[in-house]
Amino acid sequence: MRPGSFRTWAVEGLVVAAAVAEALATRSALPGWIFPAALTVAGVLPMRRRFPRTIMLLALPTLATGVLWIPALAALHALAMSERRRREVAAAAAAVAVVSFVPWRYLDSYPWSMPDITLGLLLSGLLAVAPAALGLLGRARRELAARLAELALSREREHRYAAEQAALRERERLARDVHDTAAHHLSLISLRCTVLAAAADSPGFRVEAEALGELSRHAAADLRQAIRHENPGLAQLPELVAAAGEGVRADLARADLTGCPPEIQHTAYRIVQEALTNVRRHAPGARTDVAVHRAPGTLRISVRNGPPSVPGLRSEPGGGQGLPGLRARTAALGGTLTTAAAPDGGFALDAVLPLPAPASW
Protein backbone atom coordinates (compact mmCIF):
# COMPACT_ATOMS: atom_id res chain seq x y z
CA MET A 1 0.00 0.00 0.00
CA ARG A 2 1.32 3.43 -0.91
CA PRO A 3 2.07 5.89 1.93
CA GLY A 4 -0.55 8.33 0.64
CA SER A 5 -3.22 5.61 0.59
CA PHE A 6 -2.33 4.51 4.11
CA ARG A 7 -2.66 8.05 5.46
CA THR A 8 -6.01 8.49 3.70
CA TRP A 9 -7.42 5.30 5.18
CA ALA A 10 -6.04 6.19 8.60
CA VAL A 11 -7.75 9.59 8.51
CA GLU A 12 -11.03 8.05 7.35
CA GLY A 13 -10.84 5.49 10.11
CA LEU A 14 -10.33 8.20 12.74
CA VAL A 15 -13.27 10.23 11.42
CA VAL A 16 -15.59 7.21 11.46
CA ALA A 17 -14.39 6.19 14.94
CA ALA A 18 -14.96 9.74 16.25
CA ALA A 19 -18.48 9.89 14.75
CA VAL A 20 -19.39 6.48 16.22
CA ALA A 21 -17.95 7.43 19.61
CA GLU A 22 -19.96 10.67 19.55
CA ALA A 23 -23.17 8.74 18.79
CA LEU A 24 -22.48 6.25 21.57
CA ALA A 25 -21.65 9.00 24.09
CA THR A 26 -24.89 10.90 23.38
CA ARG A 27 -27.16 7.86 22.91
CA SER A 28 -29.19 8.63 26.02
CA ALA A 29 -30.07 12.07 24.65
CA LEU A 30 -31.16 10.80 21.23
CA PRO A 31 -34.61 9.59 20.17
CA GLY A 32 -34.86 5.93 19.23
CA TRP A 33 -34.61 6.33 15.45
CA ILE A 34 -31.81 8.91 15.52
CA PHE A 35 -29.19 6.58 16.97
CA PRO A 36 -29.30 4.01 14.10
CA ALA A 37 -29.38 6.91 11.64
CA ALA A 38 -26.29 8.44 13.30
CA LEU A 39 -24.42 5.12 13.04
CA THR A 40 -25.43 4.83 9.38
CA VAL A 41 -24.21 8.35 8.60
CA ALA A 42 -20.95 7.63 10.45
CA GLY A 43 -20.46 4.50 8.33
CA VAL A 44 -20.85 6.35 5.01
CA LEU A 45 -18.58 9.26 5.96
CA PRO A 46 -15.62 7.79 3.97
CA MET A 47 -17.70 8.44 0.82
CA ARG A 48 -17.94 12.17 1.53
CA ARG A 49 -14.97 13.03 -0.75
CA ARG A 50 -16.72 11.42 -3.71
CA PHE A 51 -20.29 12.45 -2.87
CA PRO A 52 -19.94 15.53 -0.65
CA ARG A 53 -23.42 16.96 -1.30
CA THR A 54 -25.20 13.67 -0.62
CA ILE A 55 -23.34 13.09 2.66
CA MET A 56 -24.00 16.73 3.61
CA LEU A 57 -27.74 16.22 3.19
CA LEU A 58 -27.63 12.99 5.23
CA ALA A 59 -25.64 14.64 8.05
CA LEU A 60 -27.88 17.70 8.53
CA PRO A 61 -30.67 15.76 10.35
CA THR A 62 -28.14 14.42 12.86
CA LEU A 63 -26.85 17.98 13.40
CA ALA A 64 -30.41 19.02 14.30
CA THR A 65 -30.20 16.89 17.43
CA GLY A 66 -27.86 19.51 18.93
CA VAL A 67 -25.35 16.89 20.12
CA LEU A 68 -24.09 15.21 16.92
CA TRP A 69 -21.68 17.56 15.18
CA ILE A 70 -18.89 15.47 13.64
CA PRO A 71 -20.75 14.07 10.56
CA ALA A 72 -21.96 17.51 9.43
CA LEU A 73 -18.59 19.18 10.06
CA ALA A 74 -16.74 16.43 8.16
CA ALA A 75 -19.17 16.64 5.25
CA LEU A 76 -18.89 20.46 5.07
CA HIS A 77 -15.10 20.23 5.10
CA ALA A 78 -15.16 17.68 2.26
CA LEU A 79 -17.57 19.85 0.27
CA ALA A 80 -15.24 22.86 0.63
CA MET A 81 -12.25 20.73 -0.37
CA SER A 82 -14.00 19.49 -3.52
CA GLU A 83 -14.17 21.28 -6.86
CA ARG A 84 -17.62 22.66 -6.12
CA ARG A 85 -18.39 26.34 -6.61
CA ARG A 86 -17.78 28.66 -3.70
CA ARG A 87 -21.43 29.69 -3.68
CA GLU A 88 -22.39 26.09 -3.04
CA VAL A 89 -19.89 25.94 -0.18
CA ALA A 90 -21.35 29.18 1.27
CA ALA A 91 -24.88 27.73 1.00
CA ALA A 92 -23.82 24.54 2.80
CA ALA A 93 -22.08 26.58 5.55
CA ALA A 94 -25.23 28.70 5.97
CA ALA A 95 -27.33 25.52 6.27
CA VAL A 96 -24.99 24.18 8.97
CA ALA A 97 -25.19 27.51 10.82
CA VAL A 98 -29.00 27.60 10.73
CA VAL A 99 -29.50 23.93 11.65
CA SER A 100 -27.01 24.14 14.53
CA PHE A 101 -28.45 27.42 15.84
CA VAL A 102 -32.13 26.45 16.02
CA PRO A 103 -32.97 24.29 19.07
CA TRP A 104 -35.25 21.96 17.15
CA ARG A 105 -36.02 19.63 20.07
CA TYR A 106 -36.72 22.45 22.52
CA LEU A 107 -38.50 25.09 20.47
CA ASP A 108 -41.39 25.39 22.93
CA SER A 109 -39.26 25.66 26.08
CA TYR A 110 -36.18 27.56 24.79
CA PRO A 111 -35.79 30.85 26.72
CA TRP A 112 -34.50 32.93 23.74
CA SER A 113 -32.65 35.26 26.04
CA MET A 114 -29.93 37.56 24.75
CA PRO A 115 -27.05 35.54 26.29
CA ASP A 116 -28.48 32.29 24.87
CA ILE A 117 -28.96 33.82 21.42
CA THR A 118 -25.44 35.28 21.47
CA LEU A 119 -23.86 32.01 22.52
CA GLY A 120 -25.93 30.15 19.93
CA LEU A 121 -24.84 32.51 17.17
CA LEU A 122 -21.19 32.20 18.16
CA LEU A 123 -21.35 28.42 18.29
CA SER A 124 -23.25 28.03 15.03
CA GLY A 125 -20.91 30.49 13.30
CA LEU A 126 -17.89 28.56 14.53
CA LEU A 127 -19.38 25.23 13.40
CA ALA A 128 -20.11 26.67 9.95
CA VAL A 129 -17.03 28.80 9.31
CA ALA A 130 -14.23 26.62 10.71
CA PRO A 131 -14.68 23.47 8.53
CA ALA A 132 -15.53 25.54 5.44
CA ALA A 133 -12.43 27.72 5.89
CA LEU A 134 -10.18 24.71 6.49
CA GLY A 135 -11.61 22.98 3.42
CA LEU A 136 -11.08 26.04 1.22
CA LEU A 137 -7.54 26.35 2.56
CA GLY A 138 -6.85 22.72 1.72
CA ARG A 139 -8.25 23.25 -1.77
CA ALA A 140 -6.03 26.31 -2.26
CA ARG A 141 -2.96 24.36 -1.14
CA ARG A 142 -3.81 21.53 -3.52
CA GLU A 143 -4.29 23.93 -6.42
CA LEU A 144 -1.04 25.70 -5.53
CA ALA A 145 0.81 22.38 -5.46
CA ALA A 146 -0.63 21.50 -8.86
CA ARG A 147 0.44 24.87 -10.29
CA LEU A 148 3.92 24.48 -8.82
CA ALA A 149 4.17 21.04 -10.38
CA GLU A 150 3.12 22.49 -13.74
CA LEU A 151 5.65 25.29 -13.33
CA ALA A 152 8.41 22.80 -12.52
CA LEU A 153 7.45 20.74 -15.56
CA SER A 154 7.42 23.89 -17.72
CA ARG A 155 10.87 24.88 -16.45
CA GLU A 156 12.18 21.40 -17.14
CA ARG A 157 10.84 21.64 -20.68
CA GLU A 158 12.44 25.07 -21.09
CA HIS A 159 15.79 23.75 -19.84
CA ARG A 160 15.53 20.79 -22.20
CA TYR A 161 14.66 23.11 -25.09
CA ALA A 162 17.54 25.44 -24.19
CA ALA A 163 19.92 22.47 -24.10
CA GLU A 164 18.67 21.31 -27.50
CA GLN A 165 19.08 24.80 -28.94
CA ALA A 166 22.59 25.04 -27.49
CA ALA A 167 23.47 21.69 -29.05
CA LEU A 168 22.00 22.86 -32.36
CA ARG A 169 24.00 26.09 -32.24
CA GLU A 170 27.14 24.12 -31.43
CA ARG A 171 26.55 21.82 -34.40
CA GLU A 172 26.01 24.85 -36.63
CA ARG A 173 29.22 26.45 -35.30
CA LEU A 174 31.18 23.27 -35.89
CA ALA A 175 29.73 22.93 -39.37
CA ARG A 176 30.71 26.51 -40.21
CA ASP A 177 34.22 26.01 -38.84
CA VAL A 178 34.69 22.78 -40.76
CA HIS A 179 33.33 24.45 -43.90
CA ASP A 180 35.65 27.45 -43.55
CA THR A 181 38.69 25.35 -42.73
CA ALA A 182 38.10 22.76 -45.42
CA ALA A 183 37.24 25.33 -48.07
CA HIS A 184 40.35 27.37 -47.29
CA HIS A 185 42.80 24.50 -47.43
CA LEU A 186 41.11 22.68 -50.30
CA SER A 187 41.23 25.84 -52.39
CA LEU A 188 44.96 26.11 -51.67
CA ILE A 189 45.43 22.45 -52.55
CA SER A 190 43.41 22.89 -55.74
CA LEU A 191 45.51 25.87 -56.77
CA ARG A 192 48.75 24.04 -55.97
CA CYS A 193 47.57 21.02 -57.95
CA THR A 194 46.93 23.24 -60.97
CA VAL A 195 50.39 24.76 -60.65
CA LEU A 196 51.88 21.32 -60.10
CA ALA A 197 50.26 19.98 -63.24
CA ALA A 198 51.63 22.90 -65.25
CA ALA A 199 55.13 22.47 -63.77
CA ALA A 200 55.38 18.70 -63.91
CA ASP A 201 58.49 18.80 -66.04
CA SER A 202 60.06 21.84 -64.39
CA PRO A 203 62.53 22.14 -61.48
CA GLY A 204 59.74 23.57 -59.31
CA PHE A 205 57.84 20.27 -59.32
CA ARG A 206 59.44 19.02 -56.11
CA VAL A 207 58.82 22.34 -54.35
CA GLU A 208 55.15 22.35 -55.30
CA ALA A 209 54.74 18.71 -54.24
CA GLU A 210 56.20 19.48 -50.82
CA ALA A 211 53.95 22.53 -50.51
CA LEU A 212 50.95 20.38 -51.38
CA GLY A 213 51.80 17.91 -48.64
CA GLU A 214 52.26 20.72 -46.14
CA LEU A 215 48.85 22.14 -47.02
CA SER A 216 47.25 18.74 -46.51
CA ARG A 217 48.82 18.47 -43.07
CA HIS A 218 47.61 21.97 -42.21
CA ALA A 219 44.10 21.07 -43.32
CA ALA A 220 44.00 17.99 -41.11
CA ALA A 221 45.41 19.93 -38.14
CA ASP A 222 42.87 22.76 -38.52
CA LEU A 223 39.97 20.33 -38.76
CA ARG A 224 41.13 18.65 -35.55
CA GLN A 225 41.31 22.05 -33.86
CA ALA A 226 37.77 22.92 -34.99
CA ILE A 227 36.41 19.67 -33.59
CA ARG A 228 38.27 20.19 -30.30
CA HIS A 229 37.09 23.83 -30.01
CA GLU A 230 40.69 25.07 -30.34
CA ASN A 231 39.60 28.09 -32.32
CA PRO A 232 42.28 30.22 -34.03
CA GLY A 233 42.30 33.97 -33.45
CA LEU A 234 44.17 37.13 -34.35
CA ALA A 235 47.49 35.63 -33.29
CA GLN A 236 47.22 33.07 -36.13
CA LEU A 237 46.49 35.66 -38.85
CA PRO A 238 50.17 36.10 -39.92
CA GLU A 239 50.46 32.37 -40.51
CA LEU A 240 47.17 32.39 -42.47
CA VAL A 241 48.34 35.27 -44.67
CA ALA A 242 51.77 33.72 -45.21
CA ALA A 243 50.19 30.49 -46.44
CA ALA A 244 48.03 32.41 -48.93
CA GLY A 245 50.95 33.22 -51.21
CA GLU A 246 53.19 36.07 -52.30
CA GLY A 247 50.39 38.19 -53.76
CA VAL A 248 48.80 38.81 -50.37
CA ARG A 249 49.89 41.78 -48.30
CA ALA A 250 48.69 42.28 -44.74
CA ASP A 251 48.51 45.21 -42.35
CA LEU A 252 48.11 43.65 -38.90
CA ALA A 253 50.10 46.14 -36.85
CA ARG A 254 47.02 47.55 -35.16
CA ALA A 255 45.32 44.20 -34.48
CA ASP A 256 45.70 44.58 -30.71
CA LEU A 257 44.67 41.51 -28.71
CA THR A 258 44.12 43.38 -25.43
CA GLY A 259 40.53 43.01 -24.27
CA CYS A 260 39.45 41.32 -27.49
CA PRO A 261 37.16 38.38 -26.63
CA PRO A 262 38.00 34.98 -28.14
CA GLU A 263 34.76 34.83 -30.11
CA ILE A 264 35.56 38.17 -31.76
CA GLN A 265 39.07 37.01 -32.63
CA HIS A 266 37.80 33.73 -34.02
CA THR A 267 35.20 35.44 -36.19
CA ALA A 268 37.82 37.89 -37.50
CA TYR A 269 40.07 34.96 -38.40
CA ARG A 270 37.24 33.20 -40.23
CA ILE A 271 36.36 36.36 -42.15
CA VAL A 272 39.92 36.74 -43.45
CA GLN A 273 40.15 33.02 -44.15
CA GLU A 274 36.93 32.97 -46.18
CA ALA A 275 37.90 36.11 -48.07
CA LEU A 276 41.26 34.62 -49.08
CA THR A 277 39.50 31.41 -50.08
CA ASN A 278 37.17 33.35 -52.38
CA VAL A 279 40.12 35.20 -53.89
CA ARG A 280 41.76 31.90 -54.81
CA ARG A 281 38.49 30.58 -56.21
CA HIS A 282 37.42 33.57 -58.28
CA ALA A 283 40.57 35.65 -58.78
CA PRO A 284 43.63 33.37 -58.56
CA GLY A 285 46.88 35.26 -58.57
CA ALA A 286 45.18 38.58 -57.82
CA ARG A 287 46.93 41.08 -55.62
CA THR A 288 45.18 41.10 -52.23
CA ASP A 289 45.39 43.51 -49.32
CA VAL A 290 44.33 42.41 -45.83
CA ALA A 291 43.94 44.95 -43.03
CA VAL A 292 42.85 44.25 -39.46
CA HIS A 293 42.94 47.19 -37.11
CA ARG A 294 41.32 48.30 -33.92
CA ALA A 295 39.22 51.47 -33.70
CA PRO A 296 37.46 52.82 -30.59
CA GLY A 297 34.93 50.17 -29.64
CA THR A 298 35.31 48.13 -32.84
CA LEU A 299 37.54 45.72 -34.69
CA ARG A 300 37.62 46.41 -38.44
CA ILE A 301 38.56 43.85 -41.08
CA SER A 302 39.14 44.73 -44.72
CA VAL A 303 40.11 42.38 -47.57
CA ARG A 304 40.43 43.82 -51.08
CA ASN A 305 41.66 42.11 -54.20
CA GLY A 306 42.17 43.07 -57.80
CA PRO A 307 41.23 41.12 -60.92
CA PRO A 308 42.79 37.68 -61.51
CA SER A 309 46.28 37.93 -62.87
CA VAL A 310 46.39 34.38 -64.21
CA PRO A 311 42.91 33.48 -65.51
CA GLY A 312 44.02 29.98 -66.44
CA LEU A 313 44.55 29.08 -62.77
CA ARG A 314 40.92 29.54 -61.78
CA SER A 315 39.72 27.07 -59.12
CA GLU A 316 36.44 25.20 -59.00
CA PRO A 317 33.45 27.33 -57.89
CA GLY A 318 32.37 26.97 -54.28
CA GLY A 319 28.96 26.14 -52.85
CA GLY A 320 28.01 29.75 -52.11
CA GLN A 321 27.57 29.22 -48.36
CA GLY A 322 30.74 30.94 -47.13
CA LEU A 323 29.62 34.59 -47.14
CA PRO A 324 26.11 33.87 -45.74
CA GLY A 325 27.77 31.95 -42.93
CA LEU A 326 30.10 34.88 -42.23
CA ARG A 327 27.17 37.29 -42.18
CA ALA A 328 25.42 35.05 -39.66
CA ARG A 329 28.55 34.92 -37.48
CA THR A 330 28.98 38.68 -37.64
CA ALA A 331 25.33 39.45 -36.95
CA ALA A 332 25.33 37.12 -33.95
CA LEU A 333 28.04 39.31 -32.42
CA GLY A 334 26.23 42.56 -33.27
CA GLY A 335 28.53 43.44 -36.17
CA THR A 336 28.13 44.08 -39.89
CA LEU A 337 29.68 42.57 -43.00
CA THR A 338 29.47 44.16 -46.46
CA THR A 339 30.80 43.04 -49.83
CA ALA A 340 31.01 44.83 -53.16
CA ALA A 341 32.53 44.29 -56.59
CA ALA A 342 35.21 46.78 -57.66
CA PRO A 343 35.09 48.55 -61.05
CA ASP A 344 38.37 46.96 -62.13
CA GLY A 345 36.99 43.45 -61.66
CA GLY A 346 38.22 43.01 -58.11
CA PHE A 347 36.25 42.50 -54.90
CA ALA A 348 36.07 44.19 -51.49
CA LEU A 349 34.96 42.79 -48.15
CA ASP A 350 34.57 44.94 -45.03
CA ALA A 351 33.50 43.82 -41.58
CA VAL A 352 33.00 45.68 -38.31
CA LEU A 353 32.85 43.74 -35.02
CA PRO A 354 31.91 45.51 -31.76
CA LEU A 355 34.28 45.27 -28.82
CA PRO A 356 33.37 45.44 -25.12
CA ALA A 357 33.80 48.74 -23.32
CA PRO A 358 37.16 49.27 -21.60
CA ALA A 359 35.51 49.11 -18.16
CA SER A 360 34.63 45.45 -18.75
CA TRP A 361 38.11 44.33 -19.86
Buried (B, 14 or more C-beta within 10 A) or exposed (E): EEEEEEEBEEEBEEBBEBBBEBBEEBEEEBEEEBBEBBBEBBEBBBBBBEBBBEBBEBBBBBBBBBBBBBBBBBBBBBBBBBEBEEEBBEBBBEBBBBBBBBBEBEEEEBEEEEEEEEEBEEBBBEBBBBBBBBBBEBBEEEEEEEEEEEEEEEEEEEEEEEEEEEEEEEEEBEEBBBBBBBBBBBBBBBBBBBBBEBBEEEEEBEEBBEBBEEBBEBBEEBBEBBEEEEBBBBEBBEEBBEBBBEBBEBEBEEBEEEEBBEBBBBBBBBBBBBBBBBBBBBBBBBBBBBBBBBEEEBBBBBBBBBBBEBEEBBBEEBEEBBBEBBBEBBEEBEBBBEBEEEEEEBBBBBBBBBBEEEEEE
